[in-house]
């Protein structure tokens, strides 16, 4: 199973759905797909019996989906990236881009470029996504955001 999570912000992520449609149509994706899509129109996916869609999903349900997935394709939100990393999931990031009106700025792209240095791949093209589906990355085995917190350092240096 492939789980796709696009987040819940009030901007459509049509590029992701268009790419999924293409990959389903040509048979690159031939397994069940669960799509959490927020406000994005997913009507183009309705003709594929392999696809289940929902606008919003409970966290516990999403965790089960992640556990049962061979691959997770996720928007590049920091919160979900941390969850996926801590679960040891096999995942890739698909950053929302401002030029497509998917977000107000490109912070997801900047974030994706930084975590790529830690071994988390991201996709910016249909070809990248196809390659990631055909050859998924290994489950993520590192910890993210576990560095000492600045506040703890400052409390040591400047005790109250």
N, C-alpha and C positions, 0 to 999 in steps of 0.2 A: 504494500500500500504506500501511496505517496500522500503526504499531508501538505496542504498549501495554506498558509495563513497570511492574510493581507492586512490585518489590523482593523481598527475600528474608527480611524480618523475620518472626518467628513470630506474626503477627497477620493474620487474613484481611482482605481488602479487597473485601467482597461488594458494596458500593455501586458500585464501578467496574464489576464484572462485570454487575450488574443493569442499569446504564445502557447498557452495550454491547449487552446482549440486547435492550433496548427499541429502540435505534437501528438494530440489525440487522433486527429484526422489522418496523419501519415503513419500512425502506428508506432511511433517512438514510445509513447506511453501506452502500455497494454495491461496495466494493472489498475486496481481500484484507486480512486483519487478522492480525498476528502478536502473540500475547499471552504475555509472560513473567509468570507469576502467583504464583510462590512457593508458599505453602501454601493460597492461596485456591482454593475449589472452583469449577471452571469447567465443570462438567457441563451447565449451562444453555446453554453455547455449542456443545456437541457437534452440535446439529442444523444448524448453519450451515456449509456447505461452504467458505465464504470464510475461515473462522477456523482458524488453526493455533495450538496452545497448547503451552507447555513450562513446567515449574516453575522451572528454572534454565537460564541460557544462558551460554556462554563469552563473555568480553569481546570477543574477535575476531569472533564471530558476531553479537553485539549491534551492534558497529560497522558491520558490513555491512548489517544490518537498517536501521540509522539512515540510512545512505547511500542506501538504496533506497526510503526512505519519503517519502511526500508530507506526512505528519504523524506526529509522535511524541507520544503521550499518556503522561506519566510521573508517577509518584509524585514528591513534592517533596523528594527527597533531595538534599543539597548536592553529593555526589560526582557523581551522574549529571547533575544540572543543569549542573555545570561542564563535563562531557564534551559534553553536547548543545550548549552555547553555543560551545565551542571547535571543534566540528564544523560550526558554522553551520547547525544543523538548524532545521527548522520544527517547533516544539514548544510544547506547553502543559503546565502542571503541574496535577496533581490531588492536592492535599494530603490525606494521611491525617488523620482527625480522631479525637480521643479519645472524643467523645460516641458514636461508632459502634463503639468498641472496636477501631479500626484501628491505634492506637498508644497509647503510655502517656500522651502529652501532645499539645499542639497546636503543637509546634515547626515542623512542616512548614507549617502555615498561616502562622505568623509569618514564616518564611523566604519563602514564596510572596508574601506581601504586600510584603516588602522588595524582592524581585527584580522584582516587577511595575513598580516605579518605574524600573527599567532597561529595561523593554520586554518582559518575559517574562510572558505572560498565564497566569492560573490559573482553574480552574473549581470552583465549589462547588455547582452544581446541574445537573440533567439539561439544562435549557434552555441554560445556559452551554456545556456540552459540545457540544450539538447545534449551536449557533452557531459554535463553534470548528471543528467538522468541516465545516460548510457553507461557512465563510469562514475558512480557516486563516490564522494570522498569517504574516508574511513570515519567511524564514530569519533567524535571529538573527545579527547582524553585529558585535556588540560583544564585548569581552573582559570576563570576570567574574573577580573575585578576583585581579586583577593589580596591585593597589595595593602600594606599598612595604610590606614586612613590618616590624612593630614591632621585631623583634629587630635588623634592619639599622639602623634609626633609633637604637636604644639603643646599639649598638656605635659609631656615629659620635659620639654625645654623650658616651659613657663608654668611651673606648678601653681595651682590656685591657692 
